[in-house]
C-alpha cells in the first residue's frame, strides 16, 4: 500500500495585510482555516458492512479528531470521533469511528429526524457554492435521514426531505451491546458508499475539490430503572445536545457550507498523495464572506442592507495573497450582490442569500 499523508489545514486562513486584519475583528471564529483531506482512490473498494477493519481501509489516514462545533473556545469532546474516506468512479466511501460508553438508539423509520438520537452526519456541497447541498444522517440502528437543501436555513432554506440518496450503501457495527444500560460499551462504527448519481453528479475528476462536513450529535443520558433517559435541566427541559464536528463552523449551526472541510480527490495510484494547497479563489472568498457577515449584522440593526461598503467600514481595495483586488457592492434595502475582482480578471460574487459563484 502506498504511503498516505493526512493533510492538515493551514494555521491562518485570513492572509491579509496587517492593516486589514481589523476588518475581521469580532468575526475571527468564522475565518479559522477549515480542515482538509486528500481522498485516496480506491483500487479495491470496501465491502459496506460496518466493519472498518478490512483491508480496503488499512493504511488510510484518519481525519483529525472532531471538536466542538463552536471551535477552540469550547471543551474538547469527551468521546473521540474520527473519519476516513476513499473514492472511485461510482462512490464516495466514508468510514467513521465513534467512541461511546453507552450505545443506544430508538428511531427505526426512514426520514425520521435521526438527530433526536445519537447520530453521525455527512454534509456534501459538490459545487462549493454554499447552495444546493446534501445531508445524510445515520443512527446506531442504521436508520437514514437524508435531505436536499437548495439554500441554507439562515437564508430561508427550502428543505426537500423527499430527496432520497438512491443507491446509498450503509451499515453500522456496534462494539458492545445496543440499548443495554447494564454494561459499558466501546462505541460504534459507520460505513457508507454514497453514489454520485444520487446527487445528479458525474464522478469527480482527479484533484477536484468539494466541500464536506462531518457532525456527531451526542446527548447526555441518565440511567433510570435500567433505561437510558436524556438528561434534563432544572426546568425540566432536555439538556441540549453536543455537536462535535470535523471542521468547526464557529457557531451552533452546521448549515454553513463555507465552513465545512475541503476534500480533494487524489489521482489513482498517486504515491505520495498530492499536498492540499488552499486555492487562491478560496482566499478571495474571505472578503465575500466578510461582507456577507457585516451585512447580516447591519440588517439586524437597521432592518435593511447597507447600500455602500463605506457603511460597513470595508474598503473597496483589498489585498489577497499579495494581489490587489477590488470589491464592488450593488445593493438595495432587501438584496445585494458583491463582486471581487483582481488585476488578472479573476472574479467571484456573493448574493444576500449567501450563494457564491
C-alpha positions as CSV (number, residue, x, y, z in Angstrom):
1,X,0.0,0.0,0.0
2,X,1.3,3.4,-0.9
3,X,2.3,5.8,1.9
4,X,-0.5,8.2,2.6
5,X,-0.3,11.6,4.2
6,X,-3.1,13.3,6.1
7,X,-3.2,16.9,5.0
8,X,-3.8,19.4,7.8
9,X,-5.1,22.9,7.4
10,X,-3.0,26.0,7.3
11,X,-2.5,27.8,10.6
12,X,-4.1,31.0,9.4
13,X,-6.8,31.4,6.8
14,X,-7.0,35.2,6.7
15,X,-3.9,36.1,4.7
16,X,-4.3,39.9,4.6
17,X,-2.0,42.8,5.3
18,X,-1.7,43.7,9.0
19,X,-3.6,46.9,8.3
20,X,-6.6,44.9,7.1
21,X,-6.9,42.3,9.8
22,X,-9.1,44.7,11.9
23,X,-11.8,44.3,9.2
24,X,-12.4,40.8,10.6
25,X,-12.5,41.8,14.2
26,X,-15.3,40.1,16.1
27,X,-15.7,37.5,13.3
28,X,-12.5,35.6,13.8
29,X,-14.4,32.4,14.6
30,X,-15.8,32.4,11.1
31,X,-12.4,32.7,9.5
32,X,-10.3,30.0,11.0
33,X,-8.9,27.6,8.4
34,X,-11.3,24.7,7.6
35,X,-10.0,21.2,7.8
36,X,-8.8,19.5,4.6
37,X,-8.3,15.9,3.5
38,X,-6.9,14.4,0.3
39,X,-9.1,11.4,-0.5
40,X,-7.2,8.3,-1.8
41,X,-8.6,6.5,-4.9
42,X,-10.0,3.0,-4.0
43,X,-8.4,0.4,-6.2
44,X,-10.3,-2.2,-4.2
45,X,-13.5,-0.7,-2.7
46,X,-14.6,-1.6,0.8
47,X,-17.4,-4.0,1.4
48,X,-20.1,-2.0,3.3
49,X,-20.9,-4.0,6.4
50,X,-19.9,-1.6,9.2
51,X,-16.6,-3.3,9.8
52,X,-13.9,-0.8,9.1
53,X,-11.0,-3.1,9.9
54,X,-10.9,-4.7,6.4
55,X,-8.0,-4.3,4.0
56,X,-9.6,-1.5,2.0
57,X,-9.3,0.8,5.0
58,X,-5.9,-0.4,6.1
59,X,-3.4,2.4,6.0
60,X,-6.0,5.0,5.0
61,X,-5.5,8.0,7.3
62,X,-8.0,9.3,9.8
63,X,-9.2,12.9,9.8
64,X,-8.2,14.9,12.9
65,X,-10.5,14.1,15.8
66,X,-13.7,16.0,15.9
67,X,-14.1,19.2,18.0
68,X,-16.9,21.2,19.4
69,X,-18.9,23.0,16.6
70,X,-18.0,26.4,18.1
71,X,-14.3,25.8,17.9
72,X,-11.4,26.1,20.3
73,X,-13.3,28.2,22.8
74,X,-15.3,25.1,23.9
75,X,-14.1,22.0,25.7
76,X,-12.6,19.0,23.8
77,X,-15.3,16.4,23.3
78,X,-15.3,13.7,26.0
79,X,-15.7,10.9,23.4
80,X,-13.3,10.8,20.4
81,X,-14.7,10.7,16.8
82,X,-12.9,10.5,13.6
83,X,-13.5,9.5,9.9
84,X,-11.7,8.5,6.8
85,X,-12.5,8.5,3.1
86,X,-11.9,6.8,-0.3
87,X,-13.3,7.3,-3.7
88,X,-13.8,5.7,-7.1
89,X,-15.7,6.4,-10.3
90,X,-19.1,5.5,-8.7
91,X,-18.9,6.2,-4.9
92,X,-17.5,8.4,-2.2
93,X,-16.7,6.0,0.7
94,X,-16.8,7.0,4.3
95,X,-15.9,5.2,7.5
96,X,-16.3,6.7,10.9
97,X,-15.4,5.6,14.5
98,X,-17.5,6.9,17.4
99,X,-16.3,6.1,20.9
100,X,-19.2,5.8,23.3
101,X,-19.7,4.1,26.7
102,X,-23.4,3.8,26.2
103,X,-24.6,2.9,22.7
104,X,-28.4,3.4,22.3
105,X,-30.9,4.3,19.6
106,X,-34.7,4.5,19.2
107,X,-35.6,5.6,15.7
108,X,-36.2,2.9,13.1
109,X,-38.1,4.6,10.2
110,X,-36.5,6.2,7.2
111,X,-36.6,10.0,7.3
112,X,-37.4,10.2,11.0
113,X,-35.4,13.1,12.5
114,X,-32.4,10.9,13.3
115,X,-30.5,13.6,15.3
116,X,-33.0,13.1,18.1
117,X,-30.9,10.0,18.8
118,X,-27.1,10.0,18.9
119,X,-26.1,10.2,15.2
120,X,-23.4,10.6,12.6
121,X,-24.0,13.2,9.8
122,X,-22.5,13.9,6.4
123,X,-23.0,17.2,4.5
124,X,-21.8,17.5,0.9
125,X,-21.6,20.6,-1.3
126,X,-20.1,19.3,-4.6
127,X,-20.4,22.7,-6.3
128,X,-18.9,24.7,-3.5
129,X,-21.5,27.5,-3.9
130,X,-22.9,27.1,-0.3
131,X,-26.2,26.2,-2.0
132,X,-27.7,23.0,-3.4
133,X,-26.2,20.6,-0.9
134,X,-27.0,17.3,0.6
135,X,-27.3,15.9,4.1
136,X,-27.3,12.3,5.3
137,X,-27.8,11.3,8.9
138,X,-27.5,7.8,10.4
139,X,-28.0,6.4,13.9
140,X,-26.8,3.2,15.6
141,X,-29.9,1.4,14.3
142,X,-28.7,2.1,10.7
143,X,-31.7,4.4,10.2
144,X,-31.2,7.1,7.5
145,X,-32.5,10.6,7.3
146,X,-31.5,12.2,4.0
147,X,-32.4,15.6,2.6
148,X,-31.5,18.2,0.0
149,X,-31.3,21.9,0.6
150,X,-31.4,24.5,-2.1
151,X,-30.1,27.1,0.3
152,X,-29.2,27.4,4.0
153,X,-31.6,27.9,6.9
154,X,-30.2,31.4,7.5
155,X,-31.4,32.3,4.0
156,X,-34.8,30.7,4.3
157,X,-33.9,27.1,3.4
158,X,-36.1,25.1,1.1
159,X,-35.7,21.7,2.6
160,X,-36.6,18.7,0.4
161,X,-36.9,15.7,2.8
162,X,-38.4,13.7,-0.1
163,X,-35.0,13.5,-1.6
164,X,-33.5,10.1,-1.2
165,X,-29.9,9.2,-1.7
166,X,-30.8,6.4,-4.2
167,X,-28.2,3.6,-4.2
168,X,-26.7,4.6,-0.8
169,X,-25.0,1.7,0.9
170,X,-24.7,2.0,4.6
171,X,-24.0,-0.2,7.7
172,X,-23.3,0.1,11.4
173,X,-21.3,-2.1,13.7
174,X,-21.7,-1.9,17.5
175,X,-18.7,-2.5,19.7
176,X,-20.6,-3.6,22.8
177,X,-24.3,-4.1,23.4
178,X,-27.1,-2.0,21.9
179,X,-29.6,-0.4,24.3
180,X,-28.3,-2.3,27.3
181,X,-27.8,0.1,30.2
182,X,-26.4,-2.6,32.5
183,X,-22.9,-2.6,30.9
184,X,-20.5,-0.2,29.2
185,X,-19.7,-0.3,25.5
186,X,-16.7,0.8,23.4
187,X,-18.6,2.6,20.7
188,X,-19.9,2.1,17.1
189,X,-18.6,2.4,13.6
190,X,-20.3,3.6,10.4
191,X,-19.7,2.8,6.8
192,X,-21.2,4.5,3.8
193,X,-20.9,4.4,0.0
194,X,-22.5,7.5,-1.4
195,X,-23.2,7.3,-5.2
196,X,-22.5,10.5,-7.2
197,X,-25.6,9.6,-9.3
198,X,-27.9,10.2,-6.3
199,X,-26.7,13.8,-6.3
200,X,-27.0,14.0,-10.1
201,X,-23.3,14.4,-10.4
202,X,-20.7,12.9,-12.6
203,X,-17.8,11.2,-10.9
204,X,-15.2,13.8,-9.7
205,X,-12.2,14.4,-11.8
206,X,-8.8,13.8,-10.3
207,X,-7.8,16.7,-8.0
208,X,-11.3,18.1,-7.9
209,X,-12.2,19.8,-4.6
210,X,-15.6,19.6,-2.9
211,X,-16.8,20.9,0.5
212,X,-17.8,18.3,3.1
213,X,-18.8,18.4,6.7
214,X,-19.0,15.7,9.3
215,X,-21.0,16.1,12.5
216,X,-21.8,13.9,15.5
217,X,-24.8,14.6,17.8
218,X,-24.4,13.3,21.3
219,X,-27.0,13.6,24.0
220,X,-26.1,13.3,27.7
221,X,-28.1,10.5,29.4
222,X,-29.0,9.2,32.8
223,X,-29.8,5.5,33.6
224,X,-33.2,5.3,35.3
225,X,-34.8,2.0,36.1
226,X,-32.4,0.3,33.8
227,X,-33.2,2.5,30.8
228,X,-31.4,5.4,29.0
229,X,-33.1,8.7,29.6
230,X,-31.9,12.1,28.2
231,X,-30.7,14.3,31.0
232,X,-32.8,17.3,31.9
233,X,-32.2,20.8,33.1
234,X,-33.6,22.2,36.3
235,X,-36.6,23.5,34.5
236,X,-37.4,20.0,33.1
237,X,-36.3,20.7,29.6
238,X,-34.0,18.2,27.9
239,X,-30.3,19.2,28.1
240,X,-29.2,20.5,24.7
241,X,-27.2,18.0,22.6
242,X,-23.5,18.2,22.0
243,X,-22.4,19.0,18.4
244,X,-19.0,17.6,17.6
245,X,-17.6,18.2,14.1
246,X,-14.6,17.6,11.9
247,X,-14.3,21.3,10.9
248,X,-15.9,23.8,13.4
249,X,-18.2,26.4,12.0
250,X,-17.8,28.9,14.8
251,X,-21.4,28.8,15.8
252,X,-24.0,26.2,16.8
253,X,-25.1,25.9,13.2
254,X,-24.0,23.1,10.9
255,X,-25.6,24.7,7.9
256,X,-22.7,26.9,7.0
257,X,-21.2,25.2,3.9
258,X,-18.4,27.8,3.6
259,X,-17.1,26.5,7.0
260,X,-17.0,22.8,6.1
261,X,-13.8,21.0,5.3
262,X,-12.2,20.7,1.9
263,X,-11.8,17.2,0.3
264,X,-9.6,16.8,-2.8
265,X,-9.9,13.7,-4.9
266,X,-6.4,12.2,-5.4
267,X,-5.4,10.7,-8.7
268,X,-5.4,6.9,-8.9
269,X,-2.2,5.3,-7.8
270,X,-0.6,8.6,-6.8
271,X,2.3,8.0,-4.5
272,X,2.7,10.1,-2.5
273,X,-0.7,11.8,-2.4
274,X,-0.7,15.4,-3.5
275,X,-0.5,18.0,-0.8
276,X,-3.6,20.1,-0.4
277,X,-3.0,23.8,-1.2
278,X,-5.6,26.4,-0.4
279,X,-6.8,27.7,-3.8
280,X,-6.4,31.4,-4.4
281,X,-10.1,31.6,-5.2
282,X,-10.9,30.5,-1.6
283,X,-8.7,33.3,-0.3
284,X,-10.6,35.7,-2.4
285,X,-13.9,34.4,-0.9
286,X,-12.9,35.5,2.6
287,X,-13.8,39.0,1.5
288,X,-17.1,37.9,0.1
289,X,-18.0,36.2,3.4
290,X,-16.7,39.2,5.3
291,X,-19.2,41.4,3.6
292,X,-21.9,38.8,4.0
293,X,-21.4,38.7,7.8
294,X,-21.2,42.5,8.1
295,X,-24.4,42.8,6.0
296,X,-26.1,40.3,8.4
297,X,-25.0,42.5,11.3
298,X,-26.1,45.7,9.6
299,X,-29.5,44.3,8.6
300,X,-30.0,43.1,12.2
301,X,-29.6,46.6,13.5
302,X,-31.2,48.6,10.6
303,X,-33.8,46.3,9.1
304,X,-32.1,46.7,5.7
305,X,-28.9,46.0,3.9
306,X,-26.2,48.6,3.6
307,X,-26.1,50.4,0.3
308,X,-22.3,51.0,0.3
309,X,-19.1,49.4,1.5
310,X,-18.4,52.6,3.5
311,X,-21.4,51.9,5.6
312,X,-19.9,48.6,6.5
313,X,-16.5,50.2,7.1
314,X,-14.9,47.9,4.5
315,X,-12.6,49.4,1.8
316,X,-13.1,48.8,-1.9
317,X,-9.4,47.9,-2.3
318,X,-8.0,44.9,-0.5
319,X,-5.0,42.5,-0.8
320,X,-5.4,38.8,-1.3
321,X,-2.3,36.7,-1.1
322,X,-0.3,39.8,-2.2
323,X,-2.5,40.7,-5.1
324,X,-4.6,43.8,-5.4
325,X,-8.4,43.1,-5.5
326,X,-11.4,45.4,-5.9
327,X,-14.8,45.0,-4.2
328,X,-17.9,46.3,-5.8
329,X,-21.3,46.3,-4.0
330,X,-24.6,46.7,-5.7
331,X,-27.4,46.8,-3.2
332,X,-31.0,47.7,-2.4
333,X,-32.5,47.6,1.0
334,X,-33.6,43.9,0.5
335,X,-30.9,42.4,-1.6
336,X,-27.3,42.8,-2.9
337,X,-24.6,41.3,-5.0
338,X,-20.9,41.8,-4.1
339,X,-18.1,41.2,-6.7
340,X,-14.4,40.8,-6.0
341,X,-12.0,41.2,-9.0
342,X,-8.3,41.1,-9.2
343,X,-5.9,42.6,-11.8
344,X,-5.9,39.4,-13.8
345,X,-9.7,39.5,-14.1
346,X,-10.4,36.7,-11.6
347,X,-13.9,37.4,-10.4
348,X,-16.3,35.9,-7.9
349,X,-19.7,37.0,-6.5
350,X,-21.9,36.5,-3.5
351,X,-25.5,37.5,-3.1
352,X,-27.6,38.3,0.0
353,X,-28.7,34.7,0.3
354,X,-25.1,33.5,0.7
355,X,-24.7,31.9,-2.7
356,X,-21.2,32.2,-4.1
357,X,-20.5,32.0,-7.9
